[in-house]
Amino acid sequence: MKKSILILACAAIAPFAFAQTSTTTTEKTTTVPATTTETTTTYSSGTVTTYEPGKTIVVRGPEGPIDFVLGTTARILDGAGKIVTAPLRAGQKVRVYYTPTGEKKVVERVVVEE
């Protein structure tokens, strides 16, 4: 009988002796999706109608006159890629490379075709 009580006592205490405590930690990680900006450079060809150095250029092409804004880094080049120092004049054939930003067309470079 002593043996039976001892076994029952051990059986009753065993769950407490082998009990494990557990801690659950939850971390919330927020990731911001990577944004990519894609810029597209396009060009228009035509003849210069008006030119204001450092400000604007208007080119008449097959689709009509197009107004461009000269960016601070806009370059005027000849067909060989050399910088042209003489100002553009009305009637010169040009190819204007620009980036559309909203309603504006910001010029990156102008290549004189003559």
C-alpha positions in Angstrom: 0.0 0.0 0.0 2.9 2.3 0.7 4.1 1.6 -2.7 0.8 2.5 -4.3 0.6 5.8 -2.5 4.2 6.6 -3.5 3.4 5.9 -7.2 0.3 8.0 -7.1 2.2 10.8 -5.4 4.9 10.7 -8.0 2.3 10.6 -10.8 0.6 13.6 -9.3 3.9 15.6 -9.0 5.4 14.5 -12.3 3.5 17.1 -14.5 4.7 19.9 -12.4 8.3 18.7 -12.3 8.6 18.4 -16.1 6.5 21.5 -17.0 8.0 23.9 -19.4 7.3 27.5 -19.6 7.2 29.1 -23.0 7.4 32.7 -24.1 6.0 33.8 -27.4 7.4 37.0 -28.9 5.8 38.5 -31.9 7.6 41.0 -34.1 5.9 43.1 -36.6 8.0 44.0 -39.6 6.9 46.6 -42.0 8.6 46.7 -45.4 8.3 49.6 -47.7 8.1 48.4 -51.3 11.0 49.5 -53.5 10.1 52.3 -55.8 11.7 52.5 -59.2 11.6 55.6 -61.3 11.8 55.2 -65.0 12.7 58.2 -67.1 12.2 58.1 -70.8 14.1 60.3 -73.2 12.4 60.9 -76.5 13.1 63.3 -79.3 11.4 65.5 -81.9 12.8 66.8 -85.1 12.0 70.0 -86.9 13.1 73.5 -87.5 13.7 76.2 -84.8 11.1 78.9 -84.8 12.1 80.7 -81.6 15.0 80.2 -79.2 15.6 82.0 -75.9 19.0 80.8 -74.5 18.7 79.2 -71.1 14.9 79.3 -71.2 12.9 77.9 -74.1 13.0 76.6 -77.6 10.1 76.2 -80.0 10.5 73.6 -82.8 8.1 73.2 -85.7 7.8 69.6 -86.8 5.4 67.5 -88.8 2.9 67.6 -85.8 3.1 71.3 -85.5 5.1 73.6 -83.1 6.3 72.1 -79.8 7.4 74.2 -76.8 10.4 72.9 -74.8 11.9 74.1 -71.6 15.7 74.2 -71.5 17.0 72.4 -68.4 20.1 73.7 -66.6 22.1 70.9 -68.1 20.8 71.2 -71.6 23.6 71.0 -74.3 23.6 72.1 -77.9 25.7 69.8 -80.1 26.5 69.4 -83.7 26.2 66.1 -85.6 29.6 65.0 -84.5 28.7 65.4 -80.8 30.8 68.6 -80.3 29.4 71.5 -78.3 28.1 74.3 -80.4 28.8 77.8 -78.9 26.8 79.9 -81.5 23.2 80.5 -80.5 20.5 78.7 -82.5 18.7 80.7 -85.1 15.3 80.4 -86.7 15.2 77.9 -89.6 17.9 75.6 -88.3 17.1 71.9 -88.5 17.4 70.3 -85.0 16.7 67.1 -83.1 15.6 67.8 -79.6 16.1 65.1 -76.9 13.8 65.7 -73.9 12.2 64.1 -70.9 8.5 64.7 -70.4 7.8 65.8 -66.9 4.1 66.5 -66.4 3.0 69.0 -69.1 6.6 70.3 -69.6 9.1 68.8 -72.0 12.6 69.4 -70.4 15.4 69.4 -72.9 18.5 67.3 -72.3 20.3 68.1 -75.5 19.7 69.6 -78.9 21.5 68.2 -81.9 21.9 70.6 -84.9 21.4 68.6 -88.1 22.8 71.1 -90.5 
